[in-house]
Amino acid sequence: MHTNHADPIYACVLHGDYYDWRYVERLRSMLRRHADPKITLHVFTEPTRTVPSDYYRHDLRPWDQVHGPRQGWWYKMQMFDPRHGLGRVIYLDLDVVLVGDCSWLAGLDPAYFWAPRDFRYIWRPACQQINSSVMVWDNLRFPEIWRAFAEQDIAYVMRRFKGDQDYIYSSLPQDRLRFIDPGLIKSWRWEIHDGGIDPVTRRPWRPGSGGLLTPDARILVFHGQPKPHEISDPVITQH
């Protein structure tokens, strides 16, 4: 059990066979280069999976009702379970790519729950949902996220909400939610690849140019397709 709540822990979730262990290794490598060279990555995964001793493992309890391509999304919810003994958490999806200094993640005010805005805001500026690819929070300060979830049937929750991020957003006190600076976290598909997409025409600004990093970009998010291992762009292979 992780009991030192003063320092945040870095965490990821690996469930099923959509991603293999190499994604965990790459995430740790990127975090050690761009955030903290001494981190021990916390991995939430199935009890049957072998985890090397230089990682900190957390066993995910099986949910028979959770299956299909979105199952990994919902298993993220177990990070909020107080039985894991976590305090401050910096969570990243396995398919994010770090392209610059990310030490600022540990300095975000622990009084708030931090996440990027859902990238639909590019098309709909009024959209206030979160994207759960990157989340920073203190479990001790946000017990209501798990408490409300644990009181419900997970099959019902999955029918009512499209994914974990919609549920998390609905359970958060809105005055304690903060969005991470949109300049720091970018959508690969909609903001970086081929110069990004014109929100009006839905066409790339610079077709055929490949990945063009914006000056402040630190983390690239791969929602939807393709995933990093399917891309040969120099920006991705470099990082």
N, C-alpha and C positions, 0 to 999 in steps of 0.2 A: 504494500500500500504506500502511495506517495503522500507523505504527511507534511512536507515543507511547503506551506502555502505562500511563502514570501516570494519565491521564484516561480515563474510560470514554467509549465512543461509544454513540450511540443508533441503533438499527437496526430495520428492518422488512423484510418479504418481500412482494413483489408478483409473483405468477405467475399466468398465465392471465387470463381475462376475468371472473372472479367479482366482483372489485373493480376500479374504474377509478382513474385517477391522482388524482382528487379525494380519495380516502381517504388517500393519501400526504400531500397538502397539508394536510388537516385534522389528521392526526396531528402533523405538524411544527408547525402553528399551536398545537395544544394543548400540545405539549412546550415551545414557546418561552414560552407564557403561564405554565405551571405547573411547569416544571423548570429550564430554562436558556434565557434569551433569545438566546444566541449559538450554539446548536447547529447543526451541519451534519448533517442526517439521512442515515445510510447506508442505501441502498436496494439490496437483493438482488433482481435481476430478470433477465429474459431478455436476451441480448445484442442482440436485435432491437428492444427497446423504447427509445424516446427518453426520456432523463432530463435535465432542465434542469441547467445547469452549477452551480447553487447547491446541488446535492445531491451526495453522494459515492456513486457507483455501484459495485456488485459484480456481475459477470456470473455467472448461474447456469448451470452446465453442464447440457445437456439429458439427461434420463434416459428412454429409450424405454419402460422398463417402468412408469414412473409416469404414471398417467392416472386420469381420473374425478374426482368431486367432492372427493376428499381429497388431490389431488395437491399443493396448496399446503402442506398439513401437512408432507409429507415433504421438500419443498424447503427447509424450515427447517433441515434437517440440514446443509446446505452451509455454514451459518454457522460450524460447528465445524471445518471444513476449515482446517488451518493455512496453506494456500496463500494465504488472504486476509489473513494477517498481522495478525490482530486480537488485542488483549490483553483488556482489560475491556470487556464488552458489556452494554448495557441494551437488551433486545429487547422490543418490544411488537407484538401483533397489530394489523393495520390497523383492526379493528372495535372496539377498546377506546375508551372515552370517559373522558377525564380531567376530573374535577370539582373538583379542589383541588390544593394544593401537592404536587408529586411530586419535589422536590429531594432527598428522603431516599433515593431510589433510588441515587444516586451515592455515598451514604455507607454502603451495606451492606458488611459485612466481606468483602473479596475472597478470603478463605481458603475461603469457602463458595459453593456453588451455591444461588441463591435462586429460589424460585417459589412461587406460591400453591398451597395444597392443591386437588386436584380437588374441584369443588363437590358431588360425590356424598357428601362427608362430612356434608352437611346431612341426608341420609337415613341414611347409614351412618357413624357417628362414628369407626369404626375404620379407615376408608379413609385410606391414607397415600400415594396416588398424587399426582402433581403435575398442575397445569393449566399448559400451556405458552403461555398468552396473554401472560404477563409473565415474563421470565426475566432474571436478572442473574448473570453469571459471568465468570471470567477464563479465556480460552482456554488460556493458558500453564499454568494450574494443573489443567486438566481435559482433557488430551490423550486420555485413554482413551475419551471419548465418541465421537470421530471414529475413532480407531484401530480400535475394535471394529466400528464400523459399516462402515468401508471394507473390512474383511476379509470381509464377507458379501455375498451376492447380494441386491440390494435387493428383488427380487420375493419372495424368501423372507422377508425382514424384514417386508414389508408383509402377507404372509399370516399371519405369527406374531403381529404386534402390531396393535392397532386403529388406532393413530396414532402420530405422532412423540412425544407426551408419554409414552406407555406405554413406548416404546423408551428414551427419555432416562432415565426413572426407573429402568429395569432396569439401565442401564449406570453409574449414579452410585454411588460409594462412599457408603453410607448415613450414615456418620459425618461426611460433608462436605456433606450436604444440609440446608438450612434452609428452613422454610416462612415466607413473608412473613406478617406479622400479618393475620389474616383480617378485622379491622376496616377495613383499608385498601383491600382489593380485594374487590369484591362482584359477585355474579352479578346481572345485570339481571333476568332472568326469575324467579329463585328468591328474591332477597333485597330487591329494590328496587321492582319493578313491583307496584302494588296492595299495598304494604306488605310484600311477601314472601309466601312460601308456608308454611303450617303443615306441618311435616314429617310429622305424623301423618295429617291428613286430606287433604293435598295440595291444599288450597284456600287462596286468598289471604286474608291477615289482614284487609285492608281493600278489598274488591271495588269497582272503579270509581274508586279514589282516584288512580290514575296513579302516577308515580314519586315515591317518598318516600325521600329520601337519609337515610342514617344519619349521625350526627354525625362519625364518623371517616372516612367513605368518601372515597377519593381516585381510584380507578380502577374503572370499571364494565366488566365482561366480558360479551360477547355470544356465548356458546356456543350453538349451535343457532340456532333462529329465534325472533323476527325479528332483522334486522340494523338498525343505527342509521338508515340512510337510509329504512327502512320504517316509522319511528316518528315520530309528530308530538308526542310528549310534551314539555312545556316543559323538563323536566330535560335532555333530549337536545338539543333545538334550541338551547337556551341555550349549551351547551358545545361 
